[in-house]
Amino acid sequence: MSQWMEYAEKKGDYLCELADEHIRCKEPDKAKDLLGKAIGWYKKAGLTDKIEKVKKILKELS
């Protein structure tokens, strides 16, 4: 995996962790925004499996 793809994956993972914290703090709107950004980073890294997981979480929040 290239450095760029590794960076994009780490960035997406970080955004998901941050979104999880907002979910626990009862801030779903901020969490949805962060999860949407995470999907963008995962797309850049070509990680379709992680994209599907994040989409499932977004669907649960809606």
N, C-alpha and C positions, 0 to 999 in steps of 0.2 A: 504494500500500500504506500502510495506516495505521501510525502510530508503534508501536502495540501489536503489530501483526503483524511489523513489522521487529524489534522487541525480542525477540519470541518466536523468530523465526528465528535471530537472533544468539545467543540463549541456547542453542538446540538445536545450532547449529554449534559453539559453545564446548564443550558437553558431549561432542560427537562427537570433537573434537580431544583433549580430556582422556582420553576412553576409548581413543583410538588410542595415546596415550602409555602407558596401563596395559597395553594388549595387547603393546606392545613390551617392557615390563618384566615380562612373564610374570605378569600379574595379571588373568586373565580374569573373575573374579567381580566385581571392581570395575568392569571395563569393561562387563560386562553390565548392571550397575546404572545406570551413567551413560548407556548407550545407551537403556535403558528410559525414563529421565527425558527424554532428547532426543526420543524419540517423542512424549511428552506435550506438549512445547513445540511440536513441529512440528504436532501436531493442533490446538493452539490457534491456530496461524498458518494452518491449512488447507493445509499443504504435503504433499500425498499422495505426490508423487514422492520427496521426501526420506524420508518414513516408510517407503516400500518399500525404499529403499537401506539404511536402518538395520536394518530387519527381516531383510534378506538377510545383513548382517554378524552379527547376533545368531544367525541360524540356523547360520552357519559356526562360531561359537564354541561352540555346543551339542554 
